[in-house]
Amino acid sequence: MILGVKRSCSGAMDGMAMAESTSTPPLTSIVEAFEELGKFLQSQQQQQQRLSLDTFCQASSLVSILFSCLGLAFKFAEMEYVSKVDDLVEASKTYDTLDSLIDIDVANDTVKTPGSHSRNLRRVRQGLDLIRALFEQFLSTDDFSLREAASTAYAQVCAPYHSWTIRTAVAAGMYALPSRDQLLVNLEETHQSAEKKMKRYIRASRPVIEYIDKLYLSRSITLDW
C-alpha cells in the first residue's frame, strides 16, 4: 500500500528498482499507485486533508520506467522527469504536503524560478500528463509504429513549453521509438492486458493532474509555463 503509513522515498531511480525487483509488471504497480492516489483525493475533498508530498513522490517515481521503455525519443523526458522527482523527494524531507511546498515559493516569489520546487512539481505533472496522452493515442490507433501516437502526445503536452532546439531533437528521436509490440514486451504486457491498464492509468491520473493544477490556480498562478 502506498497510502497509509508514511515512509521514506529515496529517489525516482529507486522507483524503477522497486518495479524491476519484483515479478509485478511495472504498469501494474503504476496503475495501482495512482488509483490509490485518486481514492485519497476523492476522500480528502470531504475531509479537508492534503496530499502528502512523500506519498506523491512514491507514486510518481514508479512512472520513470515508462520513459525508459520508450527509448531515445523520450530520453530527454526521462532525464528531466527523474531529476525533478528526485528534487521533490529531497524536498519531502522538509515539506509535508504539496500545498506547503508551493506556499513557500509563493512567499519567496520563486514559483517559476528555474530549479524551484514548485517549478519542478509543474514539470513532474507534465510528465504524468505526457504518459496519459501517450496512452490515449496508443489506444486510439492500431499503427505498428508509435511515432504518430508519441508525436501527438508530445505536441499536446510538452511542445508548447520547449525550445525549438528541444522540439527538433525530439522530432528526430521519434524515428527511434520501439514498435508497439516491442513496447508491450518492455512493459511485460499483452495487447489485452496493456489496454486495460492504460485505460486505468488514464482514469486514475486525471484527478491527480487536476489536483495539482488547482493548487496553482487557487493561488492565482497561471498554467501557461
RASULQUI-V539444 format. One record per residue. RES is the residue in one small letter. SS is DSSP state (a for helix, b for strand, c for the rest). PHI is phi in degrees with one decimal (* if undefined). D_FIRST is the distance of its C-alpha to the first C-alpha in Angstrom with 2 decimals. Layout:
BEGIN
res->RES ss->SS phi->PHI d_first->D_FIRST
res->RES ss->SS phi->PHI d_first->D_FIRST
END
This chain:
BEGIN
res->m ss->c phi->* d_first->0.00
res->i ss->c phi->-83.2 d_first->3.79
res->l ss->c phi->-87.8 d_first->5.58
res->g ss->c phi->112.8 d_first->7.14
res->v ss->c phi->-67.1 d_first->8.62
res->k ss->c phi->-74.2 d_first->10.27
res->r ss->c phi->-137.5 d_first->10.69
res->s ss->c phi->-78.5 d_first->13.37
res->c ss->c phi->-119.9 d_first->13.50
res->s ss->c phi->-95.1 d_first->16.83
res->g ss->c phi->144.4 d_first->17.78
res->a ss->a phi->-63.8 d_first->17.69
res->m ss->a phi->-65.5 d_first->19.18
res->d ss->a phi->-65.5 d_first->16.37
res->g ss->a phi->-62.6 d_first->14.14
res->m ss->a phi->-64.4 d_first->16.76
res->a ss->a phi->-64.3 d_first->16.88
res->m ss->a phi->-60.4 d_first->13.22
res->a ss->a phi->-69.2 d_first->13.86
res->e ss->a phi->-83.1 d_first->17.24
res->s ss->c phi->-87.0 d_first->16.57
res->t ss->c phi->-119.0 d_first->14.81
res->s ss->c phi->-82.6 d_first->16.45
res->t ss->c phi->-74.3 d_first->14.04
res->p ss->c phi->-56.8 d_first->16.18
res->p ss->a phi->-56.8 d_first->15.26
res->l ss->a phi->-65.7 d_first->15.64
res->t ss->a phi->-63.8 d_first->13.02
res->s ss->a phi->-61.2 d_first->10.29
res->i ss->a phi->-65.4 d_first->11.93
res->v ss->a phi->-60.3 d_first->12.34
res->e ss->a phi->-63.2 d_first->8.88
res->a ss->a phi->-63.9 d_first->7.89
res->f ss->a phi->-77.0 d_first->11.12
res->e ss->a phi->-66.5 d_first->10.96
res->e ss->a phi->-65.4 d_first->8.19
res->l ss->a phi->-60.3 d_first->10.61
res->g ss->a phi->-61.1 d_first->13.42
res->k ss->a phi->-64.1 d_first->12.46
res->f ss->a phi->-63.1 d_first->12.14
res->l ss->a phi->-66.0 d_first->15.46
res->q ss->a phi->-67.6 d_first->17.08
res->s ss->a phi->-71.8 d_first->16.41
res->q ss->a phi->-70.7 d_first->17.49
res->q ss->a phi->-61.8 d_first->20.78
res->q ss->a phi->-91.3 d_first->21.83
res->q ss->a phi->-96.8 d_first->20.44
res->q ss->c phi->59.8 d_first->21.58
res->q ss->c phi->-85.6 d_first->18.37
res->r ss->c phi->-117.7 d_first->17.97
res->l ss->c phi->-73.6 d_first->15.28
res->s ss->b phi->-66.9 d_first->14.28
res->l ss->a phi->-64.5 d_first->15.76
res->d ss->a phi->-61.1 d_first->13.36
res->t ss->a phi->-62.3 d_first->10.34
res->f ss->a phi->-61.7 d_first->12.80
res->c ss->a phi->-64.0 d_first->13.80
res->q ss->a phi->-60.0 d_first->10.54
res->a ss->a phi->-70.5 d_first->10.56
res->s ss->a phi->-65.5 d_first->14.34
res->s ss->a phi->-62.9 d_first->14.77
res->l ss->a phi->-66.1 d_first->13.53
res->v ss->c phi->-70.4 d_first->16.44
res->s ss->a phi->-52.3 d_first->18.99
res->i ss->a phi->-65.5 d_first->19.37
res->l ss->a phi->-65.2 d_first->20.63
res->f ss->a phi->-65.6 d_first->23.48
res->s ss->a phi->-66.1 d_first->24.41
res->c ss->a phi->-70.6 d_first->24.72
res->l ss->c phi->-91.2 d_first->27.30
res->g ss->a phi->77.3 d_first->29.70
res->l ss->a phi->-58.7 d_first->32.48
res->a ss->a phi->-58.7 d_first->32.63
res->f ss->a phi->-109.0 d_first->29.27
res->k ss->a phi->-61.7 d_first->29.58
res->f ss->a phi->-60.6 d_first->30.53
res->a ss->a phi->-68.9 d_first->27.36
res->e ss->a phi->-61.6 d_first->25.20
res->m ss->a phi->-64.1 d_first->27.03
res->e ss->a phi->-66.7 d_first->26.99
res->y ss->a phi->-62.1 d_first->23.36
res->v ss->a phi->-60.6 d_first->22.22
res->s ss->a phi->-65.1 d_first->24.65
res->k ss->a phi->-71.8 d_first->23.59
res->v ss->a phi->-64.3 d_first->19.84
res->d ss->a phi->-59.7 d_first->20.96
res->d ss->a phi->-63.2 d_first->23.12
res->l ss->a phi->-69.3 d_first->20.37
res->v ss->a phi->-60.4 d_first->18.25
res->e ss->a phi->-64.1 d_first->21.43
res->a ss->a phi->-66.0 d_first->21.99
res->s ss->c phi->-65.9 d_first->18.65
res->k ss->c phi->-75.1 d_first->20.33
res->t ss->c phi->-111.2 d_first->22.90
res->y ss->c phi->-109.6 d_first->21.56
res->d ss->c phi->-79.8 d_first->18.72
res->t ss->b phi->-128.2 d_first->18.64
res->l ss->a phi->-63.1 d_first->19.99
res->d ss->a phi->-58.2 d_first->22.80
res->s ss->a phi->-65.5 d_first->24.02
res->l ss->a phi->-62.9 d_first->24.12
res->i ss->a phi->-68.2 d_first->26.29
res->d ss->a phi->-61.1 d_first->28.41
res->i ss->a phi->-64.3 d_first->29.51
res->d ss->a phi->-68.7 d_first->30.66
res->v ss->a phi->-63.2 d_first->32.40
res->a ss->a phi->-63.3 d_first->34.21
res->n ss->a phi->-94.3 d_first->35.26
res->d ss->c phi->56.5 d_first->36.15
res->t ss->c phi->-125.1 d_first->34.07
res->v ss->c phi->-55.3 d_first->31.64
res->k ss->c phi->-98.6 d_first->33.27
res->t ss->c phi->-69.4 d_first->34.43
res->p ss->c phi->-52.3 d_first->33.50
res->g ss->c phi->91.6 d_first->30.80
res->s ss->c phi->-71.7 d_first->29.65
res->h ss->a phi->-62.4 d_first->25.97
res->s ss->a phi->-65.3 d_first->26.57
res->r ss->a phi->-67.2 d_first->28.25
res->n ss->a phi->-66.7 d_first->25.53
res->l ss->a phi->-61.8 d_first->22.92
res->r ss->a phi->-60.9 d_first->25.37
res->r ss->a phi->-71.2 d_first->25.53
res->v ss->a phi->-64.6 d_first->21.78
res->r ss->a phi->-57.2 d_first->21.88
res->q ss->a phi->-65.3 d_first->24.74
res->g ss->a phi->-63.0 d_first->22.90
res->l ss->a phi->-62.9 d_first->20.15
res->d ss->a phi->-70.8 d_first->23.08
res->l ss->a phi->-62.9 d_first->25.02
res->i ss->a phi->-64.6 d_first->22.47
res->r ss->a phi->-58.7 d_first->22.42
res->a ss->a phi->-64.8 d_first->26.22
res->l ss->a phi->-63.2 d_first->26.49
res->f ss->a phi->-62.6 d_first->24.47
res->e ss->a phi->-61.3 d_first->26.70
res->q ss->a phi->-68.2 d_first->29.76
res->f ss->a phi->-58.3 d_first->28.62
res->l ss->a phi->-77.6 d_first->28.32
res->s ss->a phi->-91.8 d_first->31.64
res->t ss->c phi->-142.6 d_first->33.80
res->d ss->c phi->-109.8 d_first->34.56
res->d ss->c phi->-58.3 d_first->36.26
res->f ss->c phi->-62.4 d_first->36.07
res->s ss->c phi->-85.9 d_first->35.67
res->l ss->c phi->-92.9 d_first->32.77
res->r ss->a phi->-59.9 d_first->35.25
res->e ss->a phi->-66.7 d_first->35.96
res->a ss->a phi->-62.1 d_first->32.36
res->a ss->a phi->-68.3 d_first->31.26
res->s ss->a phi->-63.6 d_first->34.41
res->t ss->a phi->-65.4 d_first->33.92
res->a ss->a phi->-62.3 d_first->30.31
res->y ss->a phi->-63.4 d_first->31.45
res->a ss->a phi->-62.3 d_first->34.47
res->q ss->a phi->-72.4 d_first->32.48
res->v ss->a phi->-102.3 d_first->29.82
res->c ss->c phi->-108.6 d_first->31.07
res->a ss->a phi->-52.9 d_first->34.80
res->p ss->a phi->-60.8 d_first->35.99
res->y ss->a phi->-109.9 d_first->34.64
res->h ss->c phi->-107.8 d_first->35.80
res->s ss->c phi->-72.2 d_first->39.27
res->w ss->a phi->-60.2 d_first->41.74
res->t ss->a phi->-62.2 d_first->41.29
res->i ss->a phi->-67.7 d_first->37.57
res->r ss->a phi->-61.1 d_first->38.08
res->t ss->a phi->-66.0 d_first->40.82
res->a ss->a phi->-63.8 d_first->38.81
res->v ss->a phi->-65.2 d_first->35.93
res->a ss->a phi->-59.1 d_first->38.48
res->a ss->a phi->-67.1 d_first->39.94
res->g ss->a phi->-70.4 d_first->36.62
res->m ss->a phi->-60.0 d_first->35.84
res->y ss->a phi->-73.2 d_first->38.32
res->a ss->a phi->-100.1 d_first->36.15
res->l ss->c phi->-62.6 d_first->33.10
res->p ss->c phi->-69.0 d_first->32.02
res->s ss->c phi->-70.9 d_first->33.02
res->r ss->a phi->-57.5 d_first->30.69
res->d ss->a phi->-64.0 d_first->30.74
res->q ss->a phi->-67.0 d_first->30.06
res->l ss->a phi->-61.4 d_first->27.05
res->l ss->a phi->-64.4 d_first->25.62
res->v ss->a phi->-63.6 d_first->26.39
res->n ss->a phi->-60.4 d_first->24.67
res->l ss->a phi->-88.6 d_first->21.49
res->e ss->c phi->61.5 d_first->21.90
res->e ss->c phi->-129.1 d_first->22.37
res->t ss->c phi->-95.0 d_first->25.27
res->h ss->a phi->-59.4 d_first->26.86
res->q ss->a phi->-68.6 d_first->25.49
res->s ss->a phi->-68.1 d_first->21.84
res->a ss->a phi->-65.1 d_first->21.96
res->e ss->a phi->-59.2 d_first->23.61
res->k ss->a phi->-64.4 d_first->20.97
res->k ss->a phi->-72.4 d_first->18.07
res->m ss->a phi->-63.6 d_first->20.25
res->k ss->a phi->-63.7 d_first->21.02
res->r ss->a phi->-66.4 d_first->17.40
res->y ss->a phi->-65.5 d_first->16.88
res->i ss->a phi->-57.0 d_first->20.15
res->r ss->a phi->-66.4 d_first->19.19
res->a ss->a phi->-74.0 d_first->15.76
res->s ss->a phi->-76.7 d_first->17.20
res->r ss->a phi->-58.2 d_first->20.25
res->p ss->a phi->-64.4 d_first->19.01
res->v ss->a phi->-69.2 d_first->17.32
res->i ss->a phi->-62.4 d_first->20.68
res->e ss->a phi->-64.6 d_first->22.67
res->y ss->a phi->-62.0 d_first->20.89
res->i ss->a phi->-64.4 d_first->21.81
res->d ss->a phi->-58.8 d_first->25.30
res->k ss->a phi->-66.3 d_first->25.83
res->l ss->a phi->-60.7 d_first->25.12
res->y ss->a phi->-74.8 d_first->28.11
res->l ss->a phi->-62.3 d_first->30.27
res->s ss->c phi->-67.3 d_first->29.97
res->r ss->c phi->-107.9 d_first->31.51
res->s ss->c phi->60.6 d_first->34.24
res->i ss->c phi->-105.1 d_first->32.95
res->t ss->c phi->-70.5 d_first->33.81
res->l ss->c phi->-107.5 d_first->31.63
res->d ss->c phi->-91.6 d_first->34.47
res->w ss->c phi->-153.5 d_first->33.64
END
